[in-house]
Amino acid sequence: MKKFLSLIALAALCVAAASCQGKGGETGGLSDAEKAMKGIAAQYVPGVIYATYGDLAKESGELYDLLAAAAGKGAGKLNQGELDAICAKFLQARQSWEESEAFLFGAATDFGIDPHIDTWPLDVDGLATELSNAEKVEALKGEDGIAYAAAKLGQELLGFHGIEFVLFRDGKNRTVAALQGVEDHAAFAGKTVTGDQELIYAAAVAGDLRDNCYRLCVSWNPDAPKAYVDRCEELEVAVTVTGSDLTYGENLLGAAEAGSSYKTWQSAMASILKAGCSNICAEVADVKMGNAHTGEDINYIESPYSKQSFQDFIDNILSIQYSLYGKAGATSAQAGSMMDFFAAQRYSGATAIQQALEASLAALKACQAKGAFVDIYADASVQTAMDAISGLDDELNKAADWILRQ
């Protein structure tokens, strides 16, 4: 009897071992493919997300400092070199934000940061009303003005596009002479708004932008700079996954472990591709470009004052490239990246993804060479770019579905 029980026990151990071995050399609960997926995340999270949000937080903080200094001295004492430097810093921060849009899943969406800092079109009529009210402009001054802007202005007057309006017109940097005069935009007809008032508004909005970019950095990176953490604590804002003490980075890096919202590595990878990369593909093709091109809403144009719309779209597609290549700024797939994984696993659609990515960027650059989106949104080249980006979207979704079957 004792020998019989030992045989049963041995058989049970063999079954358990077989269940852990599985196809693809599965050991320790993870298959070889899943171990590779874990490696993808270990490279992608710090190399793409932490790096991009770190740049964005730093640059938005510098933008606020420059605008606060300009507002403090007033338009009359501002020189063109100083204003040009502010414009350059804005475009730098703007690029980092657009290059983050392939990972809007997580804090940017859960905390409503995306619409808070990047809603368009700007409510210019509302802005004219706000800035022609001396009491409201007074409330926007200084550090206290940041909180006032965040609570009182509404997302149609906050974020990048309100600042863009103050700093750029017709695709060019504003001139100091323009800021030293009275605002002449048609929406301000009959109202007297000075450049000093516009700078006060821009500084307050930039402070709120900075705070939200700090929050993005802290919400993802557990080792975010202390100054960013301290500011988030001062503002008493949530910076972890709902119902957890994990940052969004820890949550993704801990996929398939207790406490993570990602129950499998396959679901984590699919989220990067679908909730991240595919989502921004669809937005660029169908909304950012599609609304104006189809005539559904010809006023729905991102970045019309700086005329940087096509650059925004290019940076959005580059955010997909960096996510696939495993490193911010990468021009080729890094070892251990998503694209490297596709090749190693002999995924049949790997070449199609690469070709669709290249076609999307080429089509957008061809549009950009023709002029600003606000001027050529009805051009046939825009439809060509939309089709290319939709093709990339299709390939990303196919890849996500393939990963879920691994």
Secondary structure, DSSP 8 states (H G I E B T S, - for coil): -HHHHHHHHHHHHHHHHHHHHTTTT-BTTB-HHHHHHHHHHHHHIIIIIIHHHHHHHHHHHHHHHHHHHHHHH-GGG--HHHHHHHHHHHHHHHHHHHTTGGG-TTHHHHTTHHHHHS--S--HHHHHHHHT-HHHHHHTSHHHHHHHHHHHT-TTSSHHHHHHHHHEETTEE--HHHHTSB---GGGTT---BHHHHHHHHHHHHHHHHHHHHHHHHHH-TT--HHHHHHHHHHT---S-TTSS--HHHHHHTTTSTT-S--SHHHHHHHIIIIIIIHHHHIIIIIITHHHHTTS-TT--SSTTTT-HHHHHHHHHHHHHHHHHTSTT-SS--TTSHHHHHHHTT-TTHHHHHHHHHHHHHHHHHHHHH--HHHHTTSHHHHHHHHHHHHHHHHHHHHHHHHHT-
